[in-house]
Amino acid sequence: MLLKEFQLVGGGLFAAGLNNSHSGNLSVRAGKKIIITRRGSMLGHLTEKDLIETDLLKDGPEHNLVSREIGVHRAVYLHTSAQALVHAHPIFATALSLVEDEIEPIDAEGKYYLKKVPVLTVRETIGSAEVAEKLPLLLQENKIVVVKGHGTFAGGKTLEEAYQWTTSLENACKILYYTRTLRAR
């Protein structure tokens, strides 16, 4: 059952162009454990071996198998109510993060679901202690956050809910981008 949920969300992210063939990661909290995608896994084609169980608090023998973002996932689970986390690299949201301090949707759905989305600026973006320290504070108040130039982290009760925030933000960013482009004509 859990594999199917990972496959559904991972496949959706890849099919929608929100990750390239080997990027992004997914996880769920399972009590004092985390089930997280394997480092370098293909989210669009996940198998049982791509899901790694690890401790919520410390590294174990499986540490070299888990995503480089494991520290960020742990921090989010320890400091927010999230039970699932989706990390993606959506093109429009990432591009806008390079020129905006926050992303404010202008379309009805984006406004309804997201209102404003913070952009987190850090020195090291991939799996850094700085992201692990700052991201959970932002996810306490927001459904999704964009790490400047890197991608999004969305928390939810389920992977499907976190996936919804990811796709909703990317749609809002496309509308924002195209509206700005049309106005510039």
N, C-alpha and C positions, 0 to 999 in steps of 0.2 A: 504493500500500500504506500509506504513512504517513498520507495523508489519511483512509483508511478507519479507522485506529486512532484518530485525532483525532475523527472523526465518531462512532464507537462510544462513546467515553468522554464526549465532550461531550453527545451525545444522552442517554446514561444519566444524567449529572448533572442535566440539565434535566428529564427525565422523572421522576426521583426527587425533584424539588423541592429539590435541593441548590444550585441557582443560579436566579436569576430570568432573564428573557429575554436580558439583555445583561451578565451578571456572570460573574466568575471567569475563569480563564485556564489554559491548558495549554501545556507545552513539553517538548521532548526535546533532549538534547545530541547533536550530530552532529560529533564531533571538536572543532575549534576554533570551531564555529558552534552556534547555538541556533535551533531552529525553534519559534516561539512564536505563539500566537493574536494576531490583530490587535486593537488597541484597540477596544473596543465591539462585538466580534463576538458573534454569537448562537451560543453553544456547542451548542445543540440543532439548529442548521442550518448547520454549517460547510461552506464551499466552498473550493476551491483558493486563492482570493484572500484567505482568512482566515488562511492560514499564512504567516508572515513569517520569512525567514531573516535572522539578524543575527549579528554577531561576538560571541564569548564575552567578549571583553575591552573592546571600545569601541563607541561609537555610530557608526553610519554614516548614509547618506542616508535609510534606512528608519526612523530613530528615531521620527519622529512617527506611524508606523503601528503600532508594537509596543505591547503592553500596558504600562500605567503601572508594572506590577510587574517590569519587565525587570531592574532593579537587584537585586531580591530573587532572581530566577531565576539571574542570573549568579553572585551570591554563593553560592547553594546549590551550583551546579555546580563552582565553584572550591574549595569547602571541604568537600564531602561526596562520597560515591561514587555519589550519585543520577545516573541517566541520563534520568529523566523526573520531571516535577513537575506536580501537580494542585493548583490553588488554587480552593477552593469556599467557598460561604457557607451551610453547612447550618444550619438553623434551631435544632435542639435543641442541637447542639454550641456554636453561637454564644451561645445563651441561657445555657447552663450556664457558659460562659467568663466571663460577667458576675458570677457569684456564687461561682466556684471558682478556686483557684490551680492546680489540676490536676484532671483528670477521671479517676476510677478506675472502670472498668467493673465491674458486679456480675454480669453474665451470663457464661455459660461461654465463648462465642465471643469476647466482648470481652476477657475476662481472658486467654484463650489468645493472641490476636493482639496485643493492645495493652498489657496490664497497666496502666500509668498514662500519661496523656497530659498533657504540660505545657501550661500556658496562659501565653503570652508577653504581658506587659503593657508597652506602649510609649506614648509621647505621640502620635505620628503613626502611624496604622495602615496607611494605603494607600500602598504603594510607597515607604516611607520608608527613609532611610539607616539609621535605628535598627533597623528590621526586618531589613534586609540584613546588618547587623552581628551581630545576636543570633540570628536564626533558624537559620543554618547550624550553629552550635554545638549547638543543641537537636536538629537533624535528624541530627547525627552519632550520637546515642544513641537516637533515637526515630524511628519510621516516619512519625509525623504530629504536628503541633503546631497548637494553636489560638491565633490572635492575638486577644486579648481584644476582644470586641465586633465583630470583623471577619470571621473565618472561618478555614478550615483550610489548611495547606500540607502535602501528603504527597509524599514522595519515593519513588522505586522504580527498579527496573531497567527497567521499561516503564511506559507510561501505564496499562495495565491493572492492574499491581500497585499503583501509587499510587491508582488509583480504588478498588481493594479496601480500602485502609486508610481512605479517605474514607467509603465506605459502611459499613464495619464500625464506625467511630467513631460515625457518626450513628445506627446501629441501637442501639449500646450506650447512647448518650445518651437515646434514646427510652425504652428499658427503664428506665434510671435515673430519668428524669423521671416516667414512669407509676408506677413502684414508690413513689417518694416521694409522689406524689399519692394513691395508694391507701392508703398508711399514714397519711396526714393525715386521712382520713375518720373 
